[in-house]
Amino acid sequence: MGGPYERTPAYYLTSLFEIEEPEKTSDTIFTVQIGAFSNLENAKKFAEFSRVKLKKEIKVEFKERKNLYVVWIQPSFKSKVDARILLNEISKYDEYRDAWILTTILIKNKKG
């Protein structure tokens, strides 16, 4: 047989049409979360109180998945050790005894 309509083994076709996925890199950041509220006003009040008490930048953001307003100390850290130092520092205050470190992995495509 032969000709243009001859069947070609699947492995051959696969190698002709290989799709390269972009390489990915990731960064990990560590954020100290000091509160979570169902009410925006309460989150804002706690954030303002914390700005004054801790003399740090504070961010309030709504997290739809949890249906909560979370309160974070900014900026985030690239080192968990640095985040832990801050957490230990603020844990001496009763208002922040439940604070914890949020670990976020940011995945991005490598530019080629």
C-alpha positions in Angstrom: 0.0 0.0 0.0 1.4 3.4 0.3 0.4 6.8 -0.8 -0.8 9.9 1.1 -3.5 8.1 3.0 -1.4 5.4 4.5 -1.9 4.9 8.2 0.9 6.2 10.3 1.7 4.7 13.7 0.3 6.8 16.6 3.7 7.3 18.2 4.9 9.0 15.0 2.0 11.4 15.0 2.6 12.2 18.7 6.2 13.1 18.2 5.2 15.4 15.3 2.8 17.4 17.4 4.5 17.5 20.8 3.4 20.5 22.7 5.9 22.1 25.0 4.5 23.6 28.1 6.2 26.7 29.4 8.6 26.3 32.2 7.3 27.5 35.5 9.0 29.1 38.4 7.6 29.7 41.9 8.2 32.1 44.7 7.1 31.5 48.2 6.0 34.4 50.4 5.1 34.4 54.1 2.5 36.8 55.5 1.5 37.3 59.1 -2.3 37.2 59.4 -3.5 38.9 62.6 -7.3 38.6 62.1 -10.3 37.4 60.1 -13.7 39.0 60.4 -17.1 38.4 58.8 -17.9 42.2 59.1 -15.9 44.8 57.1 -16.3 47.5 59.7 -14.8 45.3 62.4 -11.9 44.4 60.2 -11.2 48.1 59.4 -11.4 49.0 63.1 -9.0 46.2 64.0 -6.7 47.2 61.2 -6.6 50.8 62.3 -6.0 49.8 66.0 -3.1 47.5 64.8 -1.5 50.2 62.6 -1.3 52.4 65.7 -0.3 49.7 68.2 2.3 47.9 66.0 3.4 50.8 63.9 3.2 48.6 60.8 1.3 48.7 57.5 -1.9 46.7 57.7 -4.0 45.4 54.8 -7.6 44.3 54.8 -8.8 42.0 52.0 -12.0 40.1 51.4 -11.4 36.3 50.8 -14.4 35.1 48.9 -13.6 31.4 49.4 -13.8 31.9 53.2 -16.3 34.7 53.1 -14.1 36.6 55.5 -12.2 39.9 55.6 -8.6 39.0 56.5 -6.2 41.4 58.2 -2.5 41.1 57.3 0.7 42.8 58.3 2.5 44.2 55.2 4.8 43.6 53.5 5.0 39.9 53.3 8.4 38.1 53.7 10.5 36.0 51.4 11.8 34.2 54.5 9.8 32.2 57.0 12.4 33.0 59.6 11.7 36.7 59.2 7.9 36.2 59.4 8.4 34.0 62.5 10.5 36.8 64.2 7.6 39.3 63.6 5.0 36.8 64.8 7.0 36.2 68.0 7.3 40.0 68.5 3.6 40.6 68.2 2.5 37.5 70.1 3.3 39.2 73.4 0.1 41.3 73.0 -3.2 39.6 73.8 -4.8 40.8 70.6 -2.3 38.9 68.4 -2.0 35.6 70.3 -4.0 33.9 67.5 -1.9 35.4 64.7 -0.3 33.0 62.3 1.9 32.8 59.2 0.2 32.3 55.9 2.4 30.6 53.3 1.6 31.4 49.6 3.3 29.9 46.6 3.2 32.1 43.6 3.6 30.2 40.3 4.5 32.0 37.1 5.7 31.1 33.6 9.3 31.6 32.9 9.9 34.2 30.2 12.0 32.8 27.5 
